Amino acid sequence: MRIPTGLTPAKGSRAVIRRLTLLLPILGLLAVPTAAPAATNIAVGIGDQSPAMFSSPAYKPLALKKTRYFIEWNAIDQPGELADADKFVDAARAHGVKVLMHISTDNINSVPRAPLPSVARYKTKVGALVKRYKPRGVTEWGVWNEANHKSQPTTKNPKRAAQFYTTFKGMCSGCRIVALDVLDQAGVESYIARWLKAAGSSAKSVKIVGIHNYSQVNRRITEKKASNRYPGTARIIKAVRKKNRVAKFWYTETGGVAQFGSNFPCDKDRQASRTKFMFDLSKKYDKNVERLYVYNWFGADCDGFDAGLVNRNGTSRPALAAFKNGLKKMRR
């Protein structure tokens, strides 16, 4: 997706921004203190769509080694999309940061929803992306971003999403693959069950499942408060374990939200509190969760969806301090 959609407010519009207008960071921030030994096995990265993140004065001291970038499934036919991706991948590589590249829809609007690609078209277009970016060091891929959300053409077709996985396996030898990527919303357990059934024997070969747990983080949902509407991490893991006992889980997209619709009006202090809760929550799943990718670095000045750790101009938010503190006991 273009901008994360994982909160699904009961009321309020879903503001979507195709690209944020970014200014180069203008204010230096204090370096993070030397990190203590990691208390968990979870490695942390930050996802964003701007290569300016890597040269941001506040980003460099974090010493992060992982990032995530989402790309339209047919970007190979779009020179502008390719140019943006090239800049991001090249900047990440220059700074020693590993990119998880996640395939996504070419139209985030849920009405009308973008057409669902055939398996043949997926193989051709996504295969071309693999050939372009694997030589640039991109060997970690997500088959389809947030497959169960209404903005994605896979939302009603877990079978096709599973077919994309079996297809991708044959296109990227030696790659680490996020086979299924889901949002923690109502119906996610059913979606997982149908996906696993459609995958057949390949379900047991899945090594990584992605989770977007925006609802759990921003509504402070503990295991005791989990419900059919907000199932949370534990229920997602349990749904996968019915067919697969070995897969690890990556929070491919998560974070405290500063602004999103009427349910989450602009509040940067709340964002910081939820960022802290995100780290506290992740430690409970240390045996199953390997990675955590926060989204994102640059905020949108509370104009629509905004989960940035810094403001649009690069100046610090309280959430960045919460992120630094949480990072001390995590891996890079």
C-alpha positions in Angstrom: 0.0 0.0 0.0 1.0 3.6 -0.5 0.2 4.8 3.1 -0.5 2.2 5.9 -4.2 1.4 6.3 -4.0 -0.9 9.3 -6.3 0.9 11.8 -9.6 0.6 9.9 -11.6 3.2 11.9 -15.3 2.5 12.4 -16.0 6.1 11.3 -14.1 8.7 9.4 -12.5 9.0 6.0 -9.4 7.2 4.9 -7.1 9.9 3.8 -4.5 8.7 1.2 -1.4 10.5 0.2 0.4 9.2 -2.9 3.7 10.9 -2.1 4.7 13.1 0.8 6.5 16.3 -0.1 9.7 16.1 1.8 12.1 18.8 2.9 15.7 17.9 3.7 16.2 17.6 7.5 17.4 20.9 8.9 17.9 20.2 12.5 20.5 17.8 14.0 19.5 15.6 16.9 21.5 14.2 19.8 23.1 10.8 19.1 21.4 7.8 20.7 23.5 6.4 23.6 25.5 3.3 23.1 23.0 0.4 23.0 22.9 -2.2 25.8 23.0 -5.9 24.9 19.7 -6.9 23.2 17.1 -8.3 25.5 15.2 -9.9 22.7 15.9 -11.7 19.4 13.8 -9.2 17.5 15.6 -7.0 15.0 14.3 -3.6 14.2 14.1 -1.5 11.1 12.2 1.5 9.8 10.2 1.5 6.5 9.8 4.6 4.4 9.5 5.6 0.8 12.0 8.4 0.8 15.8 7.9 0.4 16.3 11.1 2.3 15.7 9.1 5.5 19.2 7.5 5.3 21.0 10.9 5.3 18.8 12.4 8.0 20.9 13.5 11.0 18.5 11.8 13.4 18.5 8.5 11.5 22.3 7.9 11.3 23.0 7.4 15.0 20.3 4.7 15.3 22.7 2.3 13.4 19.8 0.4 11.8 20.5 -2.2 9.3 17.1 -3.0 7.9 14.4 -1.1 6.0 11.2 -1.8 4.0 10.0 -0.4 0.8 6.8 -1.2 -1.0 6.5 -1.2 -4.8 3.6 -1.6 -7.2 3.4 -5.0 -8.7 3.6 -3.6 -12.3 6.2 -0.9 -11.6 8.4 -2.4 -14.2 6.2 -0.6 -16.8 6.3 2.7 -14.9 9.6 4.7 -15.3 8.7 7.0 -12.5 8.1 4.2 -10.0 11.3 2.5 -11.1 13.3 5.7 -10.7 11.9 6.2 -7.1 12.7 2.6 -6.2 16.2 2.8 -7.7 17.0 5.8 -5.6 15.7 4.2 -2.4 17.5 0.9 -3.0 20.8 2.6 -4.0 20.7 4.9 -1.0 20.0 2.1 1.4 22.8 0.0 0.0 25.2 3.0 0.2 24.4 3.3 3.9 24.7 -0.5 4.6 21.0 -1.0 5.1 19.2 -4.2 3.8 15.9 -3.6 1.9 12.8 -5.7 2.3 10.9 -5.0 -0.9 7.2 -5.6 -0.7 4.9 -6.0 -3.7 1.7 -4.1 -3.5 -1.4 -2.9 -5.4 -1.0 -0.2 -8.1 -4.0 1.7 -6.8 -4.6 2.1 -3.0 -8.2 3.2 -3.5 -10.6 0.6 -2.3 -13.5 1.9 -4.4 -13.1 1.0 -7.1 -10.6 -1.7 -6.1 -7.7 -2.3 -8.5 -8.0 -5.3 -10.7 -6.4 -8.5 -9.5 -3.5 -9.6 -11.6 -3.5 -13.1 -13.1 -0.7 -15.4 -12.0 0.9 -15.1 -15.4 1.0 -11.3 -15.3 2.3 -11.4 -11.7 5.1 -13.8 -12.8 6.1 -11.6 -15.7 5.9 -8.2 -14.0 7.2 -9.1 -10.5 9.8 -11.5 -12.0 11.2 -8.5 -13.9 11.4 -6.5 -10.6 13.3 -9.4 -9.0 15.7 -9.5 -12.0 16.3 -5.7 -11.6 16.7 -5.5 -7.9 18.3 -8.8 -6.8 21.6 -7.8 -8.4 21.3 -4.6 -6.3 21.3 -6.7 -3.2 17.5 -7.0 -2.6 17.1 -10.6 -1.5 14.2 -10.1 0.9 10.8 -9.8 -0.6 7.2 -9.7 0.4 4.8 -11.5 -2.0 1.9 -9.2 -1.5 1.5 -6.4 1.0 -1.4 -6.6 3.5 -3.2 -9.1 1.4 -6.5 -9.2 3.4 -7.2 -5.4 3.4 -10.0 -4.0 1.3 -7.6 -1.7 -0.6 -5.8 -4.8 -2.0 -7.2 -6.8 -4.9 -6.3 -10.0 -3.0 -8.8 -9.2 -0.2 -11.5 -11.5 -1.6 -9.1 -14.0 -3.1 -6.7 -15.7 -0.7 -6.3 -18.5 -3.2 -4.7 -16.1 -5.7 -2.5 -14.6 -3.0 -1.3 -18.2 -2.3 -0.7 -18.8 -5.9 1.5 -15.7 -6.0 3.6 -17.2 -3.2 4.1 -20.5 -5.0 5.0 -18.5 -8.2 7.4 -16.2 -6.4 9.3 -19.2 -4.8 10.4 -20.2 -8.3 11.6 -16.7 -9.3 13.9 -15.8 -6.5 16.3 -18.6 -5.5 18.1 -18.0 -2.2 15.7 -15.1 -1.3 13.9 -14.8 2.1 10.2 -14.5 1.3 7.3 -13.1 3.3 4.8 -15.5 1.9 1.7 -14.1 3.5 1.2 -10.6 4.9 -1.9 -9.7 6.8 -3.5 -6.9 8.8 -4.9 -7.5 12.3 -8.5 -6.9 11.4 -11.7 -8.8 11.6 -11.7 -12.0 9.5 -7.9 -12.4 9.4 -8.0 -15.9 10.9 -10.4 -17.0 8.2 -8.3 -15.4 5.5 -5.2 -17.2 6.8 -7.0 -20.6 6.9 -8.2 -20.2 3.3 -4.8 -19.1 2.2 -3.1 -22.1 3.8 -5.6 -24.5 2.3 -5.1 -23.0 -1.2 -1.3 -23.2 -0.8 -1.6 -26.9 -0.2 1.7 -28.7 0.4 3.5 -25.3 0.0 1.9 -24.1 3.2 4.5 -26.2 5.2 7.4 -24.5 3.3 6.4 -21.0 4.5 9.3 -19.6 6.5 8.0 -16.0 7.1 4.5 -14.5 7.7 4.1 -10.8 7.9 1.8 -9.0 10.4 0.6 -5.4 10.5 -0.6 -4.9 14.0 -1.7 -1.3 13.9 -5.0 -2.0 15.6 -3.3 -3.9 18.5 -0.7 -1.2 19.0 -2.8 1.9 18.7 -5.8 0.5 20.7 -3.5 -1.0 23.3 -5.1 -4.5 22.9 -3.6 -7.1 25.1 -4.2 -10.8 24.7 -7.0 -10.6 27.2 -8.7 -7.9 25.2 -8.3 -9.6 21.8 -11.6 -10.1 20.0 -12.9 -11.2 16.6 -12.8 -7.5 15.6 -9.3 -7.0 16.9 -7.7 -10.4 17.0 -4.1 -9.4 17.8 -0.8 -11.2 17.3 -1.4 -14.3 19.4 -4.5 -15.3 17.4 -2.8 -14.7 14.1 0.1 -16.9 15.1 -2.3 -19.6 16.3 -4.1 -19.5 13.0 -0.8 -20.1 11.1 0.3 -22.8 13.4 -2.7 -25.0 12.5 -0.8 -25.8 9.3 2.7 -24.6 9.8 4.8 -25.2 13.0 8.0 -23.6 11.8 7.3 -20.2 10.3 8.6 -17.1 11.9 6.7 -13.8 12.0 7.8 -10.3 11.0 6.0 -7.2 12.0 6.4 -5.9 8.4 4.5 -2.7 9.3 3.6 -1.3 12.7 3.9 1.9 14.7 2.3 4.5 16.8 -0.1 6.7 14.8 -0.1 10.5 15.3 -3.1 11.1 13.1 -5.6 8.8 11.2 -9.3 9.6 10.6 -11.7 10.7 13.3 -10.8 7.9 15.7 -7.2 9.1 15.9 -7.0 12.9 15.9 -3.6 14.5 15.8 -1.8 13.7 19.1 1.9 13.3 19.1 2.1 12.4 22.8 -0.4 9.5 22.2 1.8 8.4 19.3 4.8 8.2 21.7 2.9 6.2 24.2 1.8 3.7 21.6 5.3 3.5 20.3 6.4 2.4 23.8 3.5 -0.1 23.9 4.6 -1.5 20.5 8.0 -2.4 22.0 6.5 -3.8 25.2 4.1 -5.9 23.2 6.7 -7.3 20.8 8.7 -8.7 23.7 5.8 -11.0 24.6 6.2 -12.8 21.2 10.0 -13.0 21.2 9.9 -16.8 20.5 7.9 -16.3 17.3 8.7 -12.8 16.0 12.0 -12.2 14.3 11.7 -8.6 13.1 9.8 -5.4 13.6 9.6 -2.7 10.9 8.2 0.6 12.1 6.4 2.7 9.6 7.6 5.4 9.0 10.3 8.0 9.3 8.9 11.3 7.9 5.6 12.5 9.1 2.9 14.3 7.2 2.3 17.2 9.7 -1.0 15.5 10.7 -2.4 16.0 7.2 -4.1 12.6 6.6 -2.4 9.4 7.8 0.6 10.3 9.8 2.9 7.8 11.7 6.2 9.5 11.2 8.9 9.4 13.9 10.0 12.9 12.8 8.1 15.8 11.3 8.1 16.4 7.6 11.0 18.8 7.9 13.0 16.2 10.0 12.6 17.7 13.4 12.1 15.4 16.3 8.8 14.1 17.7 8.2 12.5 21.1 7.8 9.2 19.3 11.4 9.3 18.2 12.5 9.4 21.9 10.2 6.5 22.6 11.7 4.6 19.6 15.2 5.2 20.8 14.5 4.0 24.2 12.7 0.8 23.0 15.6 0.2 20.5 18.1 -0.2 23.3 17.0 -3.7 24.1 16.4 -4.8 20.5 18.7 -6.1 17.7 19.6 -4.1 14.6 
